[in-house]
Amino acid sequence: MSTGTATSTSTRELAADTRWRAWVAEHPVLGPAVVGLIATQLATIIGYYLKGIGLPPVPWPLYNGALFAPAGKFGDPASFFAGQSIHMVDGVVFAVLFVIMVRSRIPLPNTRLGSIGKGVIYSTVLAIISMGFLVPYVYVPKSGYGFFSFYSPDHWKLPVSILLFHLVYGYFLGALSYDRVD
């Protein structure tokens, strides 16, 4: 009897997975946009929790808020809302760009693992841009963080945090946007 229960559970899980992948494939812009929202939110949570493993947190909504709503105080509700909004739009735009323009050009197989690999490669490029240019020259200009942010007060830990954040984003981007229904 328990064999039938296990089979029906995995059949239901497979059906849900198949429905998700079919829905993403049928909606070439909305599907990646939803994937981008999910991947961005999951990576953002990890960005805050990096502190728990001894790495500096990367609270991008707070940083974006300070950049785009400078009239407010760092972390006040208006600044956070502006920063979170911009952060989520970034995640959605980069997800749509990945699915429409980049994913098919990365020479990995169109399998679940291949799609995750494509997302990780893409997000690693985003991490390099973030730690190499955005953090030292946009978020904290003239602070001496240097290329790849190794001269920040956290030294090597800040680039590792930035990379981990982006790897989580890329993992979920690839895993959720994999559109091949086996």
Buried (B, 14 or more C-beta within 10 A) or exposed (E): EEEEEEEEEEEEEEEEBEEBBEEBBEEEEEBBBBBBBBBBBBBBEBBBEBEEEEBBBBBBBBBBBBBEBEEBEEEEEEBBBBBBBBBBBBBBEBBBBBBEEBBEEBEBEEEBEBBBBBBBBBBBEBBBEBBBBBBBBEBBEEBEBEEBBBBBEBEEBBBBBBBBBBBBBBBBBBBBBBBEEE
